[in-house]
Amino acid sequence: SRTTCGEGVVHPPEQCDTGTNPGGYGQCAPGCILGPRCGDGVIQQSAGEVCDDGNTNNSDACNNECQVIIG
């Protein structure tokens, strides 16, 4: 069966599908792909990220909110 991006259900190969897919920071983008977000490996300074190591591991130097862990 054929899937439709924008119906609100994630079907592979879609990464996400919220129905509206506005594409802002941390949101699903048009085409049902993940938009810019913490964990994508790109530092989004305009969104307040100070690091982005490409994962959501909270036990390394860059936490899952893209902030540096000190200590």
C-alpha positions in Angstrom: 0.0 0.0 0.0 1.1 3.5 -0.7 1.8 5.8 2.3 1.1 9.5 2.3 3.2 12.0 4.1 1.0 14.3 6.1 -1.7 11.8 7.3 -0.2 11.8 10.9 1.0 8.2 10.9 4.7 7.2 10.5 5.2 4.6 7.7 8.7 3.7 6.6 10.7 5.3 5.0 9.2 8.3 6.8 11.2 9.5 9.8 8.2 11.3 11.3 4.7 12.5 10.5 2.8 14.9 12.6 0.2 15.6 10.0 1.3 19.3 9.6 5.1 18.8 9.4 6.1 22.5 9.8 9.8 21.9 9.9 10.9 24.1 12.7 13.6 23.2 15.3 12.8 19.9 16.9 9.8 19.3 14.5 9.0 17.1 11.6 9.8 18.8 8.3 8.0 18.7 5.0 8.7 15.3 3.3 8.3 13.6 6.7 12.0 13.9 7.6 13.3 15.1 10.9 14.2 18.8 11.0 17.0 20.4 12.8 17.2 19.1 16.3 19.5 18.3 19.2 21.3 15.1 18.2 21.6 15.7 14.5 25.3 16.5 14.8 25.0 20.2 13.8 25.2 22.9 16.4 22.0 25.0 16.1 23.2 28.1 17.9 20.0 30.0 17.2 18.1 27.3 19.1 20.5 27.6 22.1 22.6 24.6 21.4 26.2 24.9 22.6 27.3 21.4 21.4 25.8 18.6 19.3 27.7 15.3 19.3 25.1 13.5 17.1 23.5 11.4 19.9 21.1 11.7 22.8 23.5 10.1 25.3 23.2 12.0 28.5 26.3 10.5 30.1 28.9 12.1 27.8 30.3 15.6 27.6 27.3 16.9 25.5 23.9 16.0 27.1 20.6 15.3 25.3 19.7 19.0 25.5 22.8 19.9 23.6 24.4 21.6 26.6 27.9 21.0 27.9 28.1 19.0 31.1 30.6 20.5 33.5 32.3 18.4 36.2 
